């Protein structure tokens, strides 16, 4: 591998069978916080799952001890969506559900609201060393009819554009009940996307844009977002529907309240059905997208560059040919970007690896 790398999370260590669903943010002093789901008993998406984190004071070269940031007894705490606010507070939005609440059962409507996906938030004012008591925000963040629910996964945003400065934007997705005869709710057409907004530092929340339409063309699943240099919020989404390719995107001109137009397919982002991550670099102004770069399988972790103004994505850098899956991007320092991603030699879920990538290697070729 040509770049400096480290492994903050390795399956079968620290009392966890597997680690999945990476997220990473940088504190004002340059410290990195890497989050993941620590899956105690198996790699499955449900069960006894904690949100864990490690700290790095040297740009991701080495990592401190594993700590639990959020838990749910022997149930699930997952889908970490962290954001660092002005002043340094770290906000972590996440979901909880019962250990036996699988995505299929939830989407079929077989899980009670109490055991299904519920939305919570914690914060830290000491760089992630200690966390507040969890506070539930489900009533503000989730419509009663929605079944499945997931924040991000990956980092959330705090906007800088003057009209919406300080607003927190949390990318999210959900599923709706079946609307067509014979459907049970597990069909891809019932996935939808939305975001959560807070204008008071996370004290109160509301739902912003909502995009769900059981047309089977573009049906938004896991979402990621970035604030563009002109102040628009660009949203990119996983989709498994009839539209060409497995990615779609949209933009908001009002700080995430609504979309300029519905999600459109982006077949030039050649990747499998998988989560991805967006990051807007500044100086230089480059919009990055990370995901596996193989059309049919989760492998070949790749970075694309684009502008967010249309279908102009171009593959810029393949950083790893091995199996790979979920990822998150972060600006480490003026010269370095960071990529936290699932990968391994025999399978994509052996490690969550951190890669330091020179920003100079990410500037589009002229």
Secondary structure as the mmCIF struct_conf table of DSSP 4:
data_model
#
loop_
_struct_conf.conf_type_id
_struct_conf.id
_struct_conf.beg_label_comp_id
_struct_conf.beg_label_asym_id
_struct_conf.beg_label_seq_id
_struct_conf.end_label_comp_id
_struct_conf.end_label_asym_id
_struct_conf.end_label_seq_id
BEND BEND1 UNK A 3 UNK A 3
STRN STRN1 UNK A 5 UNK A 10
TURN_TY1_P TURN_TY1_P1 UNK A 11 UNK A 12
TURN_TY1_P TURN_TY1_P2 UNK A 14 UNK A 15
BEND BEND2 UNK A 17 UNK A 17
STRN STRN2 UNK A 18 UNK A 26
TURN_TY1_P TURN_TY1_P3 UNK A 28 UNK A 29
BEND BEND3 UNK A 30 UNK A 30
STRN STRN3 UNK A 32 UNK A 39
BEND BEND4 UNK A 40 UNK A 41
BEND BEND5 UNK A 43 UNK A 48
STRN STRN4 UNK A 49 UNK A 56
BEND BEND6 UNK A 57 UNK A 58
TURN_TY1_P TURN_TY1_P4 UNK A 59 UNK A 60
BEND BEND7 UNK A 61 UNK A 62
STRN STRN5 UNK A 67 UNK A 70
TURN_TY1_P TURN_TY1_P5 UNK A 73 UNK A 74
BEND BEND8 UNK A 75 UNK A 75
STRN STRN6 UNK A 76 UNK A 84
HELX_LH_PP_P HELX_LH_PP_P1 UNK A 85 UNK A 85
TURN_TY1_P TURN_TY1_P6 UNK A 86 UNK A 87
BEND BEND9 UNK A 88 UNK A 88
STRN STRN7 UNK A 90 UNK A 97
TURN_TY1_P TURN_TY1_P7 UNK A 99 UNK A 100
HELX_RH_AL_P HELX_RH_AL_P1 UNK A 103 UNK A 107
TURN_TY1_P TURN_TY1_P8 UNK A 108 UNK A 109
BEND BEND10 UNK A 111 UNK A 111
TURN_TY1_P TURN_TY1_P9 UNK A 113 UNK A 115
BEND BEND11 UNK A 116 UNK A 116
STRN STRN8 UNK A 118 UNK A 124
BEND BEND12 UNK A 125 UNK A 126
TURN_TY1_P TURN_TY1_P10 UNK A 127 UNK A 128
BEND BEND13 UNK A 129 UNK A 130
HELX_LH_PP_P HELX_LH_PP_P2 UNK A 132 UNK A 134
STRN STRN9 UNK A 135 UNK A 136
HELX_RH_AL_P HELX_RH_AL_P2 UNK A 138 UNK A 141
BEND BEND14 UNK A 142 UNK A 142
TURN_TY1_P TURN_TY1_P11 UNK A 144 UNK A 145
BEND BEND15 UNK A 148 UNK A 148
STRN STRN10 UNK A 149 UNK A 151
BEND BEND16 UNK A 153 UNK A 154
STRN STRN11 UNK A 157 UNK A 158
BEND BEND17 UNK A 161 UNK A 161
HELX_RH_3T_P HELX_RH_3T_P1 UNK A 162 UNK A 164
TURN_TY1_P TURN_TY1_P12 UNK A 165 UNK A 166
STRN STRN12 UNK A 168 UNK A 175
BEND BEND18 UNK A 180 UNK A 180
TURN_TY1_P TURN_TY1_P13 UNK A 181 UNK A 182
BEND BEND19 UNK A 185 UNK A 185
BEND BEND20 UNK A 187 UNK A 187
HELX_RH_3T_P HELX_RH_3T_P2 UNK A 188 UNK A 190
STRN STRN13 UNK A 191 UNK A 198
BEND BEND21 UNK A 199 UNK A 200
TURN_TY1_P TURN_TY1_P14 UNK A 201 UNK A 202
BEND BEND22 UNK A 203 UNK A 204
STRN STRN14 UNK A 206 UNK A 211
TURN_TY1_P TURN_TY1_P15 UNK A 214 UNK A 215
BEND BEND23 UNK A 216 UNK A 217
STRN STRN15 UNK A 220 UNK A 227
TURN_TY1_P TURN_TY1_P16 UNK A 229 UNK A 230
BEND BEND24 UNK A 231 UNK A 231
HELX_LH_PP_P HELX_LH_PP_P3 UNK A 232 UNK A 232
STRN STRN16 UNK A 233 UNK A 239
BEND BEND25 UNK A 241 UNK A 246
STRN STRN17 UNK A 247 UNK A 252
BEND BEND26 UNK A 253 UNK A 254
TURN_TY1_P TURN_TY1_P17 UNK A 255 UNK A 256
BEND BEND27 UNK A 257 UNK A 258
BEND BEND28 UNK A 260 UNK A 261
STRN STRN18 UNK A 264 UNK A 265
TURN_TY1_P TURN_TY1_P18 UNK A 267 UNK A 268
BEND BEND29 UNK A 269 UNK A 269
BEND BEND30 UNK A 273 UNK A 273
STRN STRN19 UNK A 277 UNK A 281
TURN_TY1_P TURN_TY1_P19 UNK A 282 UNK A 285
STRN STRN20 UNK A 286 UNK A 292
BEND BEND31 UNK A 295 UNK A 298
STRN STRN21 UNK A 299 UNK A 306
BEND BEND32 UNK A 308 UNK A 311
STRN STRN22 UNK A 314 UNK A 333
TURN_TY1_P TURN_TY1_P20 UNK A 334 UNK A 335
STRN STRN23 UNK A 336 UNK A 344
BEND BEND33 UNK A 345 UNK A 346
TURN_TY1_P TURN_TY1_P21 UNK A 348 UNK A 349
BEND BEND34 UNK A 350 UNK A 350
STRN STRN24 UNK A 351 UNK A 358
HELX_RH_3T_P HELX_RH_3T_P3 UNK A 359 UNK A 362
BEND BEND35 UNK A 363 UNK A 363
HELX_LH_PP_P HELX_LH_PP_P4 UNK A 364 UNK A 365
#
